[in-house]
Amino acid sequence: MEAPPSTPVSILYSRDTPNAELWEALAQARASHLELISHSELAAWDGEQQCNYAGLGKLSLEPGAWPLKSLYVDVYRGDGAWNGAEGAEQKPSFPAIFANIETLVLLWPDKDSLYFYPEGGAAILRSLTVISGASVQTLNRTVECNPRIADTLASLTLSCKLPQTSGSARRMKELFKEEIRSLQRFELGVIDRSHFKRPAEYLTSLKNSVGYGETMEDCANAHLLGLSTVLPSSLVTLSYKGPANSLMLQDLDQWVEDAASPSWLPNLRTIAFELAPLQDMKESKNLGEDQMEQLKQKLEKFWALMRQRHPPIVVVNPRGIEELRFPLSI
């Protein structure tokens, strides 16, 4: 299949499982964007790779074939096999033909097999979106396998559930604080699936949410508290949409304190920050009226401090969780 010169093809959308013949035939299309979406009834829960993205790496292609710049993958399992042993060499999860993509979207990937690690490592990835309960861990593994991402990544969008594992949240904070140096946009959407007791039990400390063998720091990391203190100074746009729970009510004090400092995120120009009541939860897991009023006052103070910056920072609404799967232009 050869596309006429007058009608270049820039996007390929495949809903079926591509075989070798299809990959070869579509090479002439010179596609720059590829979407692979598995049918829900054919989801690869048994480990079989339904989308067969690896098949593209098994062909002998002419130079310039498949000049991919962006990839959208909605499938659970991939071709990686994460080895959790310390210092272990990881198996690539994508063929080398994907190493030069600039934009990647992973929807509900299995963190153990669908982390992004093309053969040879990602060279110029600039935008990464991961929508998954374990998106923080997927991010960590992707950066660990591809050291160059720390310098190339400009836009990061994550949607995750709470609580995260303490170790994965701590590692993400380390990445922000020490390694990721070029990030301009960070969007984080958080869904709270933890089982809180009554808010009054959390008014003075987190002690009641610390599990057996955990420390207070473990608990804070699991709920992504203290995030404002480690955000990269390179950020131009920040968006956070999370739960209006007792833990965030306390953590807001740190956000307000940081916002009052001119040295906090000096390049920031746009911010979205929203805390919403938990959905489909019993009343006891949401804040009471007094706590909601405290939350509102802290948020208003935070927004006011942002607008008082020079130049003033634009305060906008965050995108909805469902919208986050569509990456914004860099």
C-alpha positions as CSV (number, residue, x, y, z in Angstrom):
1,M,0.0,0.0,0.0
2,E,1.6,3.2,-1.1
3,A,0.1,6.6,-0.3
4,P,0.0,9.1,-3.3
5,P,2.3,12.0,-2.8
6,S,-0.6,14.5,-2.8
7,T,-2.2,12.8,0.2
8,P,0.5,12.0,2.8
9,V,-0.6,9.8,5.7
10,S,0.5,11.1,9.1
11,I,-1.7,9.0,11.4
12,L,-2.3,5.3,11.7
13,Y,-5.0,4.0,13.9
14,S,-5.2,0.2,14.4
15,R,-7.9,-1.5,16.4
16,D,-7.0,-5.0,15.2
17,T,-3.9,-7.0,16.0
18,P,-1.4,-6.1,13.3
19,N,0.5,-9.0,11.7
20,A,3.8,-8.8,9.8
21,E,2.1,-8.3,6.4
22,L,0.2,-5.3,7.7
23,W,3.2,-3.7,9.3
24,E,5.1,-4.0,6.0
25,A,2.2,-2.8,3.9
26,L,1.8,0.3,6.2
27,A,5.5,1.2,6.1
28,Q,4.9,3.2,2.9
29,A,2.4,5.4,4.8
30,R,5.3,7.0,6.7
31,A,3.1,7.2,9.8
32,S,4.3,9.6,12.5
33,H,1.6,8.6,15.1
34,L,0.4,5.2,16.1
35,E,-2.5,4.1,18.3
36,L,-2.9,0.6,19.5
37,I,-6.0,-0.3,21.4
38,S,-7.0,-3.8,22.4
39,H,-10.7,-4.8,22.6
40,S,-11.8,-5.2,26.2
41,E,-13.1,-8.7,25.5
42,L,-9.7,-9.7,24.1
43,A,-7.6,-8.1,26.9
44,A,-4.4,-10.0,27.4
45,W,-5.0,-11.1,31.0
46,D,-3.2,-14.4,30.1
47,G,0.0,-12.6,29.2
48,E,-0.5,-12.7,25.4
49,Q,0.3,-9.5,23.7
50,Q,-2.8,-8.5,21.7
51,C,-1.5,-5.4,20.1
52,N,1.7,-7.0,18.8
53,Y,3.7,-3.7,18.8
54,A,6.8,-5.9,19.0
55,G,6.1,-7.2,15.5
56,L,7.1,-3.8,14.1
57,G,10.7,-4.4,15.3
58,K,11.0,-7.8,13.6
59,L,10.9,-6.4,10.1
60,S,13.7,-5.4,7.7
61,L,12.6,-1.9,6.9
62,E,14.0,0.7,4.5
63,P,15.5,3.8,6.1
64,G,12.8,6.3,6.9
65,A,10.0,3.7,7.2
66,W,7.9,4.2,10.3
67,P,9.2,7.6,11.3
68,L,7.1,7.5,14.5
69,K,7.0,10.6,16.7
70,S,4.1,9.6,19.0
71,L,2.6,6.4,20.4
72,Y,-0.7,5.8,22.2
73,V,-1.0,2.3,23.7
74,D,-4.2,1.1,25.4
75,V,-3.4,-2.5,26.4
76,Y,-2.6,-4.1,29.7
77,R,0.4,-6.4,29.1
78,G,3.6,-5.8,27.2
79,D,6.8,-7.6,26.3
80,G,8.9,-6.6,29.3
81,A,9.6,-8.6,32.4
82,W,10.6,-6.4,35.3
83,N,13.2,-7.9,37.6
84,G,12.9,-6.4,41.0
85,A,16.3,-7.6,42.3
86,E,18.6,-4.7,43.2
87,G,21.0,-3.9,40.4
88,A,19.2,-6.3,38.0
89,E,19.6,-5.7,34.3
90,Q,16.1,-5.1,32.8
91,K,14.7,-6.6,29.7
92,P,13.7,-4.1,27.0
93,S,9.9,-3.9,26.6
94,F,9.8,-2.3,23.2
95,P,11.8,-2.8,20.0
96,A,14.4,-0.2,19.0
97,I,12.1,1.3,16.3
98,F,10.3,3.1,19.2
99,A,13.4,4.7,20.7
100,N,12.9,8.0,18.9
101,I,9.3,8.8,19.7
102,E,8.7,12.1,21.4
103,T,5.2,11.6,22.8
104,L,4.0,8.4,24.6
105,V,0.7,7.6,26.2
106,L,0.2,4.4,28.2
107,L,-3.3,3.6,29.4
108,W,-3.7,1.1,32.3
109,P,-0.4,-0.7,31.6
110,D,0.9,-3.6,33.7
111,K,3.9,-2.1,35.5
112,D,5.8,-5.3,35.3
113,S,5.6,-5.8,31.6
114,L,4.6,-2.5,30.0
115,Y,7.1,0.0,31.4
116,F,8.7,2.0,28.5
117,Y,12.2,0.6,27.6
118,P,13.0,0.4,23.9
119,E,16.1,-1.4,22.9
120,G,19.0,1.1,23.2
121,G,17.0,3.4,25.4
122,A,14.6,6.3,24.7
123,A,16.5,9.0,23.0
124,I,14.3,12.1,22.8
125,L,11.1,11.4,24.7
126,R,9.6,14.8,25.6
127,S,6.0,14.0,26.7
128,L,4.9,11.0,28.9
129,T,1.4,10.2,30.0
130,V,0.6,7.3,32.2
131,I,-3.0,6.6,33.3
132,S,-2.8,3.7,35.8
133,G,-3.3,3.0,39.4
134,A,0.4,2.4,39.6
135,S,1.5,5.2,37.2
136,V,4.1,6.4,39.7
137,Q,5.9,3.1,39.6
138,T,5.7,2.9,35.9
139,L,7.3,6.4,35.7
140,N,10.1,5.4,38.0
141,R,10.9,2.3,36.0
142,T,10.8,4.1,32.7
143,V,13.2,6.8,33.9
144,E,15.5,4.1,35.5
145,C,15.8,2.2,32.2
146,N,16.2,5.4,30.1
147,P,18.7,7.8,31.8
148,R,18.4,10.4,28.9
149,I,14.7,11.0,29.8
150,A,15.8,13.0,32.8
151,D,17.2,15.6,30.4
152,T,14.6,15.4,27.6
153,L,11.3,15.1,29.4
154,A,9.3,18.4,29.2
155,S,5.7,17.3,29.9
156,L,4.5,14.6,32.4
157,T,1.0,13.6,33.1
158,L,0.1,11.0,35.7
159,S,-3.2,9.7,37.0
160,C,-3.0,7.4,39.9
161,K,-4.8,5.9,42.9
162,L,-4.0,6.3,46.6
163,P,-2.3,4.9,48.5
164,Q,0.8,4.3,46.4
165,T,3.6,2.1,47.6
166,S,5.8,4.2,49.9
167,G,8.9,3.2,48.0
168,S,7.6,4.2,44.6
169,A,6.3,7.6,45.8
170,R,9.7,8.3,47.6
171,R,11.5,7.4,44.4
172,M,9.4,9.8,42.3
173,K,10.2,12.6,44.8
174,E,13.9,11.8,44.4
175,L,13.6,12.0,40.6
176,F,11.9,15.4,40.9
177,K,14.4,16.7,43.4
178,E,17.7,15.4,41.9
179,E,17.3,14.1,38.3
180,I,14.5,15.5,36.2
181,R,15.9,18.8,35.2
182,S,13.9,20.0,32.1
183,L,10.3,19.4,33.1
184,Q,8.0,22.3,32.1
185,R,4.6,20.8,32.6
186,F,3.4,18.4,35.3
187,E,-0.2,17.2,35.6
188,L,-1.2,14.9,38.4
189,G,-4.7,13.5,38.9
190,V,-5.2,11.5,42.1
191,I,-8.1,9.1,42.9
192,D,-8.3,8.2,46.6
193,R,-9.1,4.5,47.2
194,S,-7.8,4.3,50.8
195,H,-10.1,3.6,53.7
196,F,-10.0,6.6,56.0
197,K,-11.6,6.7,59.4
198,R,-13.4,9.8,60.7
199,P,-11.5,13.0,59.8
200,A,-11.3,14.0,63.5
201,E,-8.8,11.3,64.1
202,Y,-6.4,13.0,61.7
203,L,-6.6,16.5,62.9
204,T,-3.2,16.5,64.7
205,S,-1.2,13.7,63.1
206,L,-1.1,10.8,60.7
207,K,-0.5,8.2,63.4
208,N,-3.9,6.5,62.9
209,S,-3.1,5.7,59.3
210,V,0.3,4.2,59.8
211,G,0.1,0.4,59.3
212,Y,2.1,-2.3,60.9
213,G,5.8,-2.0,60.2
214,E,5.4,1.5,58.6
215,T,6.8,4.8,59.7
216,M,5.1,8.2,59.6
217,E,7.3,9.0,56.5
218,D,6.1,5.9,54.8
219,C,2.5,7.0,55.3
220,A,3.2,10.5,54.0
221,N,4.9,9.1,50.9
222,A,2.1,6.6,50.2
223,H,-0.4,9.5,50.1
224,L,2.0,11.8,48.1
225,L,2.3,14.3,50.8
226,G,5.1,16.9,50.8
227,L,5.1,17.0,47.0
228,S,5.3,20.8,46.9
229,T,8.8,20.7,48.4
230,V,10.4,18.6,45.6
231,L,8.8,19.9,42.4
232,P,11.4,20.8,39.7
233,S,12.1,24.6,39.6
234,S,11.9,24.4,35.8
235,L,8.1,24.0,35.9
236,V,6.1,26.5,33.9
237,T,2.7,24.8,34.3
238,L,1.5,22.8,37.3
239,S,-1.8,21.0,37.6
240,Y,-3.0,19.0,40.6
241,K,-6.4,17.4,41.1
242,G,-6.7,15.4,44.3
243,P,-9.0,14.3,47.2
244,A,-10.3,16.7,49.8
245,N,-9.4,14.5,52.7
246,S,-7.9,15.0,56.1
247,L,-4.3,14.3,55.0
248,M,-4.5,17.0,52.2
249,L,-6.1,19.4,54.7
250,Q,-2.9,19.2,56.7
251,D,-0.5,19.1,53.6
252,L,-2.1,22.4,52.3
253,D,-0.1,24.2,55.1
254,Q,3.1,23.3,53.3
255,W,1.7,24.3,49.9
256,V,0.8,27.7,51.3
257,E,4.2,28.1,53.0
258,D,5.9,27.3,49.7
259,A,3.7,29.6,47.7
260,A,4.7,32.5,49.9
261,S,8.3,32.1,49.0
262,P,9.5,33.9,45.8
263,S,12.1,31.2,45.2
264,W,9.4,28.4,44.9
265,L,8.9,27.5,41.3
266,P,10.3,30.7,40.0
267,N,9.4,29.9,36.3
268,L,5.8,29.0,37.1
269,R,3.2,30.9,34.9
270,T,0.1,28.7,35.2
271,I,-1.3,26.7,38.0
272,A,-4.4,24.5,38.5
273,F,-5.1,23.2,42.0
274,E,-8.3,21.5,43.0
275,L,-9.3,19.2,45.9
276,A,-12.6,17.5,45.6
277,P,-14.7,15.5,48.0
278,L,-14.3,11.7,47.7
279,Q,-16.9,10.2,45.4
280,D,-18.9,7.1,46.2
281,M,-17.6,7.1,49.7
282,K,-19.4,7.0,53.1
283,E,-19.9,10.3,54.7
284,S,-17.4,9.4,57.4
285,K,-14.6,9.3,54.9
286,N,-15.2,12.9,53.7
287,L,-14.4,16.1,55.6
288,G,-17.0,17.5,57.8
289,E,-18.4,21.0,57.3
290,D,-15.8,22.7,59.6
291,Q,-12.9,20.9,57.9
292,M,-14.3,21.8,54.4
293,E,-14.4,25.4,55.5
294,Q,-10.8,25.2,56.6
295,L,-9.9,23.6,53.3
296,K,-11.6,26.4,51.4
297,Q,-9.8,29.1,53.3
298,K,-6.4,27.5,52.8
299,L,-7.1,27.1,49.1
300,E,-8.1,30.7,48.7
301,K,-5.0,31.8,50.5
302,F,-2.9,29.6,48.2
303,W,-4.5,31.0,45.1
304,A,-4.2,34.6,46.3
305,L,-0.4,34.1,46.9
306,M,-0.1,32.7,43.3
307,R,-1.9,35.7,41.8
308,Q,0.3,38.1,43.8
309,R,3.5,36.8,42.2
310,H,5.3,39.1,39.7
311,P,4.5,38.4,37.0
312,P,1.2,37.1,38.3
313,I,0.5,33.4,37.9
314,V,-2.6,32.4,36.0
315,V,-5.0,30.2,38.1
316,V,-7.1,27.8,36.0
317,N,-9.2,24.7,36.5
318,P,-7.4,21.3,36.1
319,R,-8.4,18.9,33.4
320,G,-10.7,16.1,34.4
321,I,-9.3,12.7,35.0
322,E,-10.7,11.4,31.7
323,E,-9.1,14.3,29.8
324,L,-5.6,13.5,31.0
325,R,-5.2,10.7,28.6
326,F,-5.0,13.2,25.8
327,P,-1.5,14.9,25.9
328,L,-1.2,18.6,25.4
329,S,1.2,20.1,22.9
330,I,4.6,21.1,24.3
